[in-house]
Amino acid sequence: MEPAGRRQEARAGHSRSLSGGTPGKASVPAIERAFVILELLAHSRAGLTLRDVVRATSLPKSSVYCILTTLQRHGYLHRNERTSRYLFGLKLFSLANSALSGLPLREQAEPFLRSLMMQTRLTVHMGIKEREEVVLVAKTEPPGISRLATWIGKRMEVHCTALGKALLAFLPEEEVDRVLQAHNLPRHNENTISSVRRLKEDLARVRTRGYAIDDEEDEIGLRQRFRNHKLLTR
């Protein structure tokens, strides 16, 4: 068991890391913590319990509880009464759609996405790279097919999704190295490429053939193919 003073020191250090944005700029620790929790939930497929969040963030349980209940009360989170897991609420999706609707890229790409959907009769996605992830900013679905569990604003990993690899393959080498170093290549199943060497070999194949493939690397039973926008506009 740690002495009380050491525990307080550790907590203080964690608080500084949460609020350690740009030096010299004011920061509100409670808001920083709320963002940490929201980003943690964004990477959870089935939501997280109070205990899960406390364990993952090392924040005091009372602080986490207050933040979760506040976000829930304002509609940004939803708590499943049966599982006690917290999930994103509809208000967050509304905010995300408002932000994404201001992207001129979506309006410019819409006719091309619709044309591709009509030609293939498949769901078409468009995404952009944000930091070390891909964010879906547009989705076009043909009528009469089973809907994919994807949505505007969904964040996806770059190393195990076709969309992520299509974007990653055409970045400068130093940028690819930076992204991979920060991302750590988590493994989802036996098909996931978790070796930097193997991933770079796959990215070279993407550049050669002009499209990327997710061969059940992110989720068993789901195969996808994506082209980089640079190739579509040549």
C-alpha atoms as an extended CHARMM CRD file, in Angstrom:
* protein
*
       234  EXT
         1         1  MET       CA              0.0000000000        0.0000000000        0.0000000000  PROA      1               0.0000000000
         2         2  GLU       CA              1.3880000000        3.4260000000       -0.9460000000  PROA      2               0.0000000000
         3         3  PRO       CA              1.7940000000        6.2150000000        1.6430000000  PROA      3               0.0000000000
         4         4  ALA       CA             -0.9190000000        8.8660000000        1.3670000000  PROA      4               0.0000000000
         5         5  GLY       CA              1.5600000000       11.5640000000        0.3580000000  PROA      5               0.0000000000
         6         6  ARG       CA              2.8230000000        9.4910000000       -2.5660000000  PROA      6               0.0000000000
         7         7  ARG       CA             -0.7180000000        8.7940000000       -3.7790000000  PROA      7               0.0000000000
         8         8  GLN       CA             -1.4710000000       12.5340000000       -3.7140000000  PROA      8               0.0000000000
         9         9  GLU       CA              1.7350000000       13.2110000000       -5.6310000000  PROA      9               0.0000000000
        10        10  ALA       CA              0.7590000000       10.6920000000       -8.3030000000  PROA      10              0.0000000000
        11        11  ARG       CA             -2.6950000000       12.2030000000       -8.6540000000  PROA      11              0.0000000000
        12        12  ALA       CA             -1.2410000000       15.6910000000       -8.9340000000  PROA      12              0.0000000000
        13        13  GLY       CA              1.0970000000       14.5010000000      -11.6700000000  PROA      13              0.0000000000
        14        14  HSD       CA             -1.8040000000       12.9310000000      -13.5640000000  PROA      14              0.0000000000
        15        15  SER       CA             -3.7830000000       16.1650000000      -13.3000000000  PROA      15              0.0000000000
        16        16  ARG       CA             -0.8830000000       18.1020000000      -14.7580000000  PROA      16              0.0000000000
        17        17  SER       CA             -0.6530000000       15.7130000000      -17.6900000000  PROA      17              0.0000000000
        18        18  LEU       CA             -4.3710000000       16.0850000000      -18.3610000000  PROA      18              0.0000000000
        19        19  SER       CA             -4.1920000000       19.8650000000      -18.3050000000  PROA      19              0.0000000000
        20        20  GLY       CA             -0.7990000000       20.1820000000      -19.9250000000  PROA      20              0.0000000000
        21        21  GLY       CA             -1.9130000000       21.6690000000      -23.2290000000  PROA      21              0.0000000000
        22        22  THR       CA             -0.0220000000       24.5430000000      -24.8090000000  PROA      22              0.0000000000
        23        23  PRO       CA              2.2580000000       26.1250000000      -22.1560000000  PROA      23              0.0000000000
        24        24  GLY       CA              1.1620000000       29.5590000000      -20.9880000000  PROA      24              0.0000000000
        25        25  LYS       CA             -2.4950000000       29.0400000000      -21.8530000000  PROA      25              0.0000000000
        26        26  ALA       CA             -5.2630000000       28.7530000000      -19.2670000000  PROA      26              0.0000000000
        27        27  SER       CA             -6.8420000000       25.3410000000      -18.7530000000  PROA      27              0.0000000000
        28        28  VAL       CA             -9.7990000000       24.0090000000      -16.7580000000  PROA      28              0.0000000000
        29        29  PRO       CA             -8.8780000000       20.5950000000      -15.2510000000  PROA      29              0.0000000000
        30        30  ALA       CA            -12.5010000000       19.4030000000      -14.9810000000  PROA      30              0.0000000000
        31        31  ILE       CA            -13.1030000000       20.0960000000      -18.6760000000  PROA      31              0.0000000000
        32        32  GLU       CA             -9.7830000000       18.4610000000      -19.5970000000  PROA      32              0.0000000000
        33        33  ARG       CA            -10.8750000000       15.3630000000      -17.6830000000  PROA      33              0.0000000000
        34        34  ALA       CA            -14.2750000000       15.3340000000      -19.3910000000  PROA      34              0.0000000000
        35        35  PHE       CA            -12.5510000000       15.3680000000      -22.7980000000  PROA      35              0.0000000000
        36        36  VAL       CA            -10.2450000000       12.5240000000      -21.7390000000  PROA      36              0.0000000000
        37        37  ILE       CA            -13.3120000000       10.4700000000      -20.7570000000  PROA      37              0.0000000000
        38        38  LEU       CA            -15.1690000000       11.2950000000      -24.0020000000  PROA      38              0.0000000000
        39        39  GLU       CA            -12.1500000000       10.2820000000      -26.1070000000  PROA      39              0.0000000000
        40        40  LEU       CA            -11.8660000000        7.0550000000      -24.1060000000  PROA      40              0.0000000000
        41        41  LEU       CA            -15.5300000000        6.2680000000      -24.7890000000  PROA      41              0.0000000000
        42        42  ALA       CA            -15.0200000000        7.0520000000      -28.4810000000  PROA      42              0.0000000000
        43        43  HSD       CA            -12.6360000000        4.0880000000      -28.7190000000  PROA      43              0.0000000000
        44        44  SER       CA            -14.9920000000        1.7000000000      -26.9080000000  PROA      44              0.0000000000
        45        45  ARG       CA            -17.2330000000       -0.4640000000      -29.0700000000  PROA      45              0.0000000000
        46        46  ALA       CA            -19.7510000000       -1.3560000000      -26.3430000000  PROA      46              0.0000000000
        47        47  GLY       CA            -19.4190000000        1.5150000000      -23.8790000000  PROA      47              0.0000000000
        48        48  LEU       CA            -17.7010000000        1.5940000000      -20.4890000000  PROA      48              0.0000000000
        49        49  THR       CA            -18.8070000000        1.2920000000      -16.8840000000  PROA      49              0.0000000000
        50        50  LEU       CA            -17.8240000000        3.7390000000      -14.1500000000  PROA      50              0.0000000000
        51        51  ARG       CA            -15.2320000000        1.2230000000      -12.9310000000  PROA      51              0.0000000000
        52        52  ASP       CA            -13.8150000000        0.8340000000      -16.4660000000  PROA      52              0.0000000000
        53        53  VAL       CA            -13.3170000000        4.5850000000      -16.8050000000  PROA      53              0.0000000000
        54        54  VAL       CA            -11.7000000000        4.9100000000      -13.3700000000  PROA      54              0.0000000000
        55        55  ARG       CA             -9.3130000000        2.0470000000      -14.1530000000  PROA      55              0.0000000000
        56        56  ALA       CA             -8.3760000000        3.4290000000      -17.5790000000  PROA      56              0.0000000000
        57        57  THR       CA             -7.8300000000        7.0470000000      -16.4780000000  PROA      57              0.0000000000
        58        58  SER       CA             -6.5680000000        6.5990000000      -12.8660000000  PROA      58              0.0000000000
        59        59  LEU       CA             -8.8180000000        9.5260000000      -11.9300000000  PROA      59              0.0000000000
        60        60  PRO       CA            -10.6310000000        9.6190000000       -8.5630000000  PROA      60              0.0000000000
        61        61  LYS       CA            -13.8920000000        7.6750000000       -8.6910000000  PROA      61              0.0000000000
        62        62  SER       CA            -15.8900000000       10.6030000000       -7.3050000000  PROA      62              0.0000000000
        63        63  SER       CA            -14.5950000000       12.9270000000      -10.0630000000  PROA      63              0.0000000000
        64        64  VAL       CA            -15.3520000000       10.4070000000      -12.8000000000  PROA      64              0.0000000000
        65        65  TYR       CA            -18.8480000000        9.8240000000      -11.4190000000  PROA      65              0.0000000000
        66        66  CYS       CA            -19.6030000000       13.5670000000      -11.3600000000  PROA      66              0.0000000000
        67        67  ILE       CA            -18.3550000000       14.0580000000      -14.9220000000  PROA      67              0.0000000000
        68        68  LEU       CA            -20.2890000000       11.0550000000      -16.2740000000  PROA      68              0.0000000000
        69        69  THR       CA            -23.5410000000       12.0360000000      -14.5870000000  PROA      69              0.0000000000
        70        70  THR       CA            -23.1850000000       15.6660000000      -15.7290000000  PROA      70              0.0000000000
        71        71  LEU       CA            -22.6200000000       14.5900000000      -19.3420000000  PROA      71              0.0000000000
        72        72  GLN       CA            -25.5470000000       12.1840000000      -19.0610000000  PROA      72              0.0000000000
        73        73  ARG       CA            -27.8450000000       14.8540000000      -17.6220000000  PROA      73              0.0000000000
        74        74  HSD       CA            -27.0840000000       17.1690000000      -20.5500000000  PROA      74              0.0000000000
        75        75  GLY       CA            -27.6750000000       14.4520000000      -23.1390000000  PROA      75              0.0000000000
        76        76  TYR       CA            -24.0700000000       13.9120000000      -24.2270000000  PROA      76              0.0000000000
        77        77  LEU       CA            -23.9260000000       10.4210000000      -22.7140000000  PROA      77              0.0000000000
        78        78  HSD       CA            -26.4770000000        7.6460000000      -22.2610000000  PROA      78              0.0000000000
        79        79  ARG       CA            -26.2930000000        5.0350000000      -19.5090000000  PROA      79              0.0000000000
        80        80  ASN       CA            -27.5630000000        1.5360000000      -20.2920000000  PROA      80              0.0000000000
        81        81  GLU       CA            -29.5600000000        0.5690000000      -17.2000000000  PROA      81              0.0000000000
        82        82  ARG       CA            -29.0570000000       -3.1580000000      -17.7950000000  PROA      82              0.0000000000
        83        83  THR       CA            -25.2670000000       -3.1370000000      -18.2560000000  PROA      83              0.0000000000
        84        84  SER       CA            -24.4230000000        0.1400000000      -16.4300000000  PROA      84              0.0000000000
        85        85  ARG       CA            -22.2820000000        1.0910000000      -19.4340000000  PROA      85              0.0000000000
        86        86  TYR       CA            -22.0130000000        4.6710000000      -20.6430000000  PROA      86              0.0000000000
        87        87  LEU       CA            -22.3510000000        5.3580000000      -24.3790000000  PROA      87              0.0000000000
        88        88  PHE       CA            -22.4560000000        8.4700000000      -26.5440000000  PROA      88              0.0000000000
        89        89  GLY       CA            -25.7850000000       10.3000000000      -26.4500000000  PROA      89              0.0000000000
        90        90  LEU       CA            -27.6550000000       11.7790000000      -29.4010000000  PROA      90              0.0000000000
        91        91  LYS       CA            -26.5490000000       15.3060000000      -28.5350000000  PROA      91              0.0000000000
        92        92  LEU       CA            -22.9410000000       14.4310000000      -29.3920000000  PROA      92              0.0000000000
        93        93  PHE       CA            -23.9960000000       13.1360000000      -32.8050000000  PROA      93              0.0000000000
        94        94  SER       CA            -25.8940000000       16.3690000000      -33.3820000000  PROA      94              0.0000000000
        95        95  LEU       CA            -22.7820000000       18.4050000000      -32.5690000000  PROA      95              0.0000000000
        96        96  ALA       CA            -20.6190000000       16.2000000000      -34.7910000000  PROA      96              0.0000000000
        97        97  ASN       CA            -23.0110000000       16.6000000000      -37.7210000000  PROA      97              0.0000000000
        98        98  SER       CA            -23.0620000000       20.3690000000      -37.2280000000  PROA      98              0.0000000000
        99        99  ALA       CA            -19.2580000000       20.4700000000      -37.3380000000  PROA      99              0.0000000000
       100       100  LEU       CA            -18.9660000000       18.1620000000      -40.3310000000  PROA      100             0.0000000000
       101       101  SER       CA            -21.7000000000       19.9400000000      -42.3000000000  PROA      101             0.0000000000
       102       102  GLY       CA            -19.3790000000       22.9430000000      -42.4790000000  PROA      102             0.0000000000
       103       103  LEU       CA            -16.7570000000       20.9810000000      -44.4420000000  PROA      103             0.0000000000
       104       104  PRO       CA            -16.7220000000       22.1600000000      -48.0850000000  PROA      104             0.0000000000
       105       105  LEU       CA            -15.0500000000       18.8470000000      -48.9750000000  PROA      105             0.0000000000
       106       106  ARG       CA            -18.2880000000       16.9720000000      -48.2870000000  PROA      106             0.0000000000
       107       107  GLU       CA            -20.2900000000       19.0680000000      -50.7350000000  PROA      107             0.0000000000
       108       108  GLN       CA            -17.6050000000       18.7930000000      -53.3980000000  PROA      108             0.0000000000
       109       109  ALA       CA            -17.3020000000       15.0160000000      -53.0130000000  PROA      109             0.0000000000
       110       110  GLU       CA            -21.0170000000       14.1960000000      -52.7670000000  PROA      110             0.0000000000
       111       111  PRO       CA            -21.6640000000       13.7200000000      -56.5360000000  PROA      111             0.0000000000
       112       112  PHE       CA            -18.6150000000       11.4440000000      -56.8420000000  PROA      112             0.0000000000
       113       113  LEU       CA            -19.6130000000        9.3660000000      -53.8090000000  PROA      113             0.0000000000
       114       114  ARG       CA            -23.1430000000        8.9630000000      -55.1590000000  PROA      114             0.0000000000
       115       115  SER       CA            -21.8520000000        8.0100000000      -58.6180000000  PROA      115             0.0000000000
       116       116  LEU       CA            -19.5210000000        5.3900000000      -57.1250000000  PROA      116             0.0000000000
       117       117  MET       CA            -22.3500000000        4.0120000000      -54.9950000000  PROA      117             0.0000000000
       118       118  MET       CA            -24.6010000000        3.7000000000      -58.0540000000  PROA      118             0.0000000000
       119       119  GLN       CA            -21.8740000000        1.9270000000      -60.0420000000  PROA      119             0.0000000000
       120       120  THR       CA            -20.9580000000       -0.5730000000      -57.3050000000  PROA      120             0.0000000000
       121       121  ARG       CA            -24.2840000000       -0.8220000000      -55.4380000000  PROA      121             0.0000000000
       122       122  LEU       CA            -22.1890000000       -0.7870000000      -52.2630000000  PROA      122             0.0000000000
       123       123  THR       CA            -21.8810000000        1.5820000000      -49.3110000000  PROA      123             0.0000000000
       124       124  VAL       CA            -19.3220000000        4.3240000000      -49.9930000000  PROA      124             0.0000000000
       125       125  HSD       CA            -17.4240000000        6.1530000000      -47.2410000000  PROA      125             0.0000000000
       126       126  MET       CA            -15.1800000000        9.1900000000      -47.2370000000  PROA      126             0.0000000000
       127       127  GLY       CA            -12.7750000000        9.9480000000      -44.4000000000  PROA      127             0.0000000000
       128       128  ILE       CA            -10.0380000000       12.3630000000      -43.4140000000  PROA      128             0.0000000000
       129       129  LYS       CA             -6.9750000000       11.7770000000      -41.2510000000  PROA      129             0.0000000000
       130       130  GLU       CA             -7.0440000000       13.5800000000      -37.9310000000  PROA      130             0.0000000000
       131       131  ARG       CA             -3.9120000000       13.0540000000      -35.8460000000  PROA      131             0.0000000000
       132       132  GLU       CA             -3.3860000000        9.2760000000      -35.7190000000  PROA      132             0.0000000000
       133       133  GLU       CA             -6.9350000000        8.2850000000      -36.6880000000  PROA      133             0.0000000000
       134       134  VAL       CA             -9.3840000000        8.4340000000      -39.5660000000  PROA      134             0.0000000000
       135       135  VAL       CA            -12.7150000000       10.2320000000      -39.1310000000  PROA      135             0.0000000000
       136       136  LEU       CA            -15.6560000000        9.3590000000      -41.3950000000  PROA      136             0.0000000000
       137       137  VAL       CA            -17.0620000000       12.5810000000      -42.8200000000  PROA      137             0.0000000000
       138       138  ALA       CA            -19.4580000000       11.2170000000      -45.4580000000  PROA      138             0.0000000000
       139       139  LYS       CA            -21.4040000000        8.0230000000      -46.1130000000  PROA      139             0.0000000000
       140       140  THR       CA            -23.6320000000        7.0700000000      -49.0580000000  PROA      140             0.0000000000
       141       141  GLU       CA            -25.6900000000        3.8590000000      -48.9650000000  PROA      141             0.0000000000
       142       142  PRO       CA            -27.6490000000        2.1640000000      -51.7580000000  PROA      142             0.0000000000
       143       143  PRO       CA            -31.2640000000        1.2730000000      -50.9570000000  PROA      143             0.0000000000
       144       144  GLY       CA            -32.2200000000       -2.2680000000      -50.0720000000  PROA      144             0.0000000000
       145       145  ILE       CA            -28.9740000000       -3.5650000000      -48.5680000000  PROA      145             0.0000000000
       146       146  SER       CA            -27.9640000000       -4.4300000000      -45.0210000000  PROA      146             0.0000000000
       147       147  ARG       CA            -26.6770000000       -1.3160000000      -43.3170000000  PROA      147             0.0000000000
       148       148  LEU       CA            -23.0760000000       -1.2080000000      -42.0880000000  PROA      148             0.0000000000
       149       149  ALA       CA            -22.4510000000       -0.2330000000      -38.4750000000  PROA      149             0.0000000000
       150       150  THR       CA            -20.7010000000        3.0010000000      -39.4670000000  PROA      150             0.0000000000
       151       151  TRP       CA            -21.7140000000        6.5980000000      -38.9500000000  PROA      151             0.0000000000
       152       152  ILE       CA            -20.5790000000       10.1310000000      -39.7100000000  PROA      152             0.0000000000
       153       153  GLY       CA            -17.9880000000       11.1040000000      -37.1170000000  PROA      153             0.0000000000
       154       154  LYS       CA            -16.8660000000        7.5290000000      -36.4190000000  PROA      154             0.0000000000
       155       155  ARG       CA            -13.1570000000        7.2540000000      -35.6610000000  PROA      155             0.0000000000
       156       156  MET       CA            -11.2000000000        4.4010000000      -37.1940000000  PROA      156             0.0000000000
       157       157  GLU       CA             -7.6690000000        3.1350000000      -36.7930000000  PROA      157             0.0000000000
       158       158  VAL       CA             -5.2230000000        3.6890000000      -39.6300000000  PROA      158             0.0000000000
       159       159  HSD       CA             -3.3600000000        0.3670000000      -39.5740000000  PROA      159             0.0000000000
       160       160  CYS       CA             -6.2380000000       -2.1160000000      -39.8040000000  PROA      160             0.0000000000
       161       161  THR       CA             -8.8470000000       -0.3760000000      -41.9770000000  PROA      161             0.0000000000
       162       162  ALA       CA             -8.7870000000        0.0180000000      -45.7490000000  PROA      162             0.0000000000
       163       163  LEU       CA             -9.6610000000        3.6970000000      -45.4740000000  PROA      163             0.0000000000
       164       164  GLY       CA             -6.8510000000        4.2720000000      -42.9760000000  PROA      164             0.0000000000
       165       165  LYS       CA             -4.2790000000        2.4790000000      -45.1060000000  PROA      165             0.0000000000
       166       166  ALA       CA             -5.4070000000        4.2950000000      -48.2690000000  PROA      166             0.0000000000
       167       167  LEU       CA             -4.7190000000        7.6150000000      -46.5480000000  PROA      167             0.0000000000
       168       168  LEU       CA             -1.5280000000        6.4590000000      -44.8230000000  PROA      168             0.0000000000
       169       169  ALA       CA              0.0580000000        5.0360000000      -47.9860000000  PROA      169             0.0000000000
       170       170  PHE       CA              0.4490000000        8.4210000000      -49.6780000000  PROA      170             0.0000000000
       171       171  LEU       CA              1.8550000000       10.3730000000      -46.7390000000  PROA      171             0.0000000000
       172       172  PRO       CA              5.5490000000       11.3330000000      -46.6060000000  PROA      172             0.0000000000
       173       173  GLU       CA              7.6900000000        8.5890000000      -45.0330000000  PROA      173             0.0000000000
       174       174  GLU       CA              8.5470000000       10.6770000000      -41.9580000000  PROA      174             0.0000000000
       175       175  GLU       CA              4.8340000000       11.3510000000      -41.3190000000  PROA      175             0.0000000000
       176       176  VAL       CA              4.0380000000        7.6380000000      -41.6060000000  PROA      176             0.0000000000
       177       177  ASP       CA              6.7790000000        6.8570000000      -39.0650000000  PROA      177             0.0000000000
       178       178  ARG       CA              5.4190000000        9.4900000000      -36.6780000000  PROA      178             0.0000000000
       179       179  VAL       CA              1.8570000000        8.1640000000      -36.9190000000  PROA      179             0.0000000000
       180       180  LEU       CA              2.9070000000        4.5320000000      -36.4340000000  PROA      180             0.0000000000
       181       181  GLN       CA              5.1210000000        5.4050000000      -33.4680000000  PROA      181             0.0000000000
       182       182  ALA       CA              2.2440000000        7.2080000000      -31.7510000000  PROA      182             0.0000000000
       183       183  HSD       CA             -0.3670000000        4.6030000000      -32.6960000000  PROA      183             0.0000000000
       184       184  ASN       CA              1.2860000000        1.3640000000      -31.4630000000  PROA      184             0.0000000000
       185       185  LEU       CA             -0.6670000000       -0.8820000000      -33.9260000000  PROA      185             0.0000000000
       186       186  PRO       CA             -3.0880000000       -2.6170000000      -31.5120000000  PROA      186             0.0000000000
       187       187  ARG       CA             -4.1550000000       -6.1220000000      -32.5620000000  PROA      187             0.0000000000
       188       188  HSD       CA             -7.9110000000       -6.8490000000      -32.9190000000  PROA      188             0.0000000000
       189       189  ASN       CA             -7.7210000000      -10.4190000000      -34.2030000000  PROA      189             0.0000000000
       190       190  GLU       CA             -5.3260000000      -12.8460000000      -35.9140000000  PROA      190             0.0000000000
       191       191  ASN       CA             -5.6420000000      -10.9490000000      -39.2190000000  PROA      191             0.0000000000
       192       192  THR       CA             -4.5490000000       -7.5640000000      -37.8670000000  PROA      192             0.0000000000
       193       193  ILE       CA             -1.1610000000       -6.3540000000      -39.0970000000  PROA      193             0.0000000000
       194       194  SER       CA              0.6720000000       -5.3870000000      -35.9180000000  PROA      194             0.0000000000
       195       195  SER       CA              4.2220000000       -5.2420000000      -37.3160000000  PROA      195             0.0000000000
       196       196  VAL       CA              5.5790000000       -1.9510000000      -38.6850000000  PROA      196             0.0000000000
       197       197  ARG       CA              7.6160000000       -3.8300000000      -41.3120000000  PROA      197             0.0000000000
       198       198  ARG       CA              4.5990000000       -5.8180000000      -42.5680000000  PROA      198             0.0000000000
       199       199  LEU       CA              2.3890000000       -2.7280000000      -42.5610000000  PROA      199             0.0000000000
       200       200  LYS       CA              4.8940000000       -0.7580000000      -44.6400000000  PROA      200             0.0000000000
       201       201  GLU       CA              5.0410000000       -3.6580000000      -47.1050000000  PROA      201             0.0000000000
       202       202  ASP       CA              1.2310000000       -3.5320000000      -47.3310000000  PROA      202             0.0000000000
       203       203  LEU       CA              1.3140000000        0.2490000000      -47.8490000000  PROA      203             0.0000000000
       204       204  ALA       CA              3.7600000000       -0.2610000000      -50.7340000000  PROA      204             0.0000000000
       205       205  ARG       CA              1.2420000000       -2.6670000000      -52.3220000000  PROA      205             0.0000000000
       206       206  VAL       CA             -1.4790000000       -0.0490000000      -51.8640000000  PROA      206             0.0000000000
       207       207  ARG       CA              0.5850000000        2.4870000000      -53.8080000000  PROA      207             0.0000000000
       208       208  THR       CA              1.2600000000       -0.0530000000      -56.5640000000  PROA      208             0.0000000000
       209       209  ARG       CA             -2.2960000000       -1.2950000000      -57.1340000000  PROA      209             0.0000000000
       210       210  GLY       CA             -4.0500000000        1.9940000000      -56.3250000000  PROA      210             0.0000000000
       211       211  TYR       CA             -6.3580000000        0.8180000000      -53.5280000000  PROA      211             0.0000000000
       212       212  ALA       CA             -6.2210000000       -0.5760000000      -49.9810000000  PROA      212             0.0000000000
       213       213  ILE       CA             -7.8850000000       -3.7040000000      -48.5960000000  PROA      213             0.0000000000
       214       214  ASP       CA             -9.1140000000       -4.5070000000      -45.1020000000  PROA      214             0.0000000000
       215       215  ASP       CA             -9.1050000000       -8.3080000000      -45.1680000000  PROA      215             0.0000000000
       216       216  GLU       CA            -11.0190000000       -8.8080000000      -41.8880000000  PROA      216             0.0000000000
       217       217  GLU       CA             -8.1700000000       -7.0310000000      -40.0960000000  PROA      217             0.0000000000
       218       218  ASP       CA            -10.3910000000       -4.7790000000      -37.9950000000  PROA      218             0.0000000000
       219       219  GLU       CA            -13.4420000000       -7.0170000000      -37.6180000000  PROA      219             0.0000000000
       220       220  ILE       CA            -13.9900000000      -10.6660000000      -38.5200000000  PROA      220             0.0000000000
       221       221  GLY       CA            -16.5130000000      -11.0120000000      -41.3570000000  PROA      221             0.0000000000
       222       222  LEU       CA            -15.9610000000       -7.4890000000      -42.7410000000  PROA      222             0.0000000000
       223       223  ARG       CA            -13.8510000000       -6.8940000000      -45.8720000000  PROA      223             0.0000000000
       224       224  GLN       CA            -13.4680000000       -3.4370000000      -47.3990000000  PROA      224             0.0000000000
       225       225  ARG       CA            -11.6580000000       -1.7240000000      -50.2720000000  PROA      225             0.0000000000
       226       226  PHE       CA            -10.7520000000        1.9680000000      -50.4980000000  PROA      226             0.0000000000
       227       227  ARG       CA             -8.9800000000        4.3130000000      -52.8730000000  PROA      227             0.0000000000
       228       228  ASN       CA             -7.1220000000        7.4510000000      -51.8890000000  PROA      228             0.0000000000
       229       229  HSD       CA             -8.7870000000       10.6390000000      -53.2040000000  PROA      229             0.0000000000
       230       230  LYS       CA             -5.5780000000       11.5670000000      -55.0820000000  PROA      230             0.0000000000
       231       231  LEU       CA             -6.0470000000        8.5140000000      -57.2810000000  PROA      231             0.0000000000
       232       232  LEU       CA             -9.6890000000        9.3410000000      -57.9920000000  PROA      232             0.0000000000
       233       233  THR       CA             -8.8450000000       12.8520000000      -59.1790000000  PROA      233             0.0000000000
       234       234  ARG       CA             -6.0430000000       11.9720000000      -61.5900000000  PROA      234             0.0000000000
